[in-house]
């Protein structure tokens, strides 16, 4: 076992620790190891954020945010139904994609409990999650199940679901070994399609696939809701299912009102391609960062998953340096390092606290990295290209001989 103190504390507010955690207590650890100075500093900073109220946000912030997001939705509908212009319908589709991207950020905040206002201590994630699913079409219950694992073990080669994308992408040559993925519970095979179609050319495939990646999120949501062991209560499952059905109902009705099949197809493809910006933003945050060994292959327990909670999350995160007026576009993901260290931190507090993280990383010689959006895209392209070149020269026979197979 490992000490999960920082994971539990980072993901959950006091009300969870006080009312939920006691039900899972099976004993008390008497010989708690001494925390490192690095861990102590980051814990102290988190306590300071708590005192300043940064794990809450103002109601006005989210009222304005929701108003602006739904204004995009209304403008999309206005352009679609207010005119017969093809150009207007293209713009409507693009705005629908932006609406989905922006509303996903709201769901992201709610799922992380970082949208808690000063007026209350917790969020009814079941109901709010269903609302997000209704408008966004992606199961929040599925997202929480995968995303909390990602935050716990970011970029661990056989544990993090957010980098487990074979046969399409392999962000590290270790994945060529067809590893058993502990989250998915199956071997992620580096099979013929991976070796010959996708991975050797993944730097070319990346952006086209991002344009249709949203369809995969629909599929993952359905598979999760059909799963009999998803770890959630029946109320959440049923609300998620009804919300998902509601999303497809309103989207189907909307698309059916478009006069021709050509325009209908155009609307669906453009809206989903624009919404794919979110997938690009998510991948930029981690794909090009170092990948950690399987914990089973790590002899020193202190080095498992890339080190302590704070170290592994700094090393595996890439920030996007952008002006304040572009914060709306990135939805808080531009401060990826800060978000991974303190996921419950309210979005309105991210920019003013980012310098504190950079300073603390410098103090402990941690590689805090921030680049422009363009440079981040260049970096991920070059990283995927590097792995692709390795894939072209990789042979299963060479791998088997190295492992003394056969």
Beta strands, then each sheet from edge to edge (+ up, - down):
strand 1: 180-181
strand 2: 186-187
strand 3: 319-320
strand 4: 370-371
sheet 1: 1+ 2-
sheet 2: 3+ 4+
end
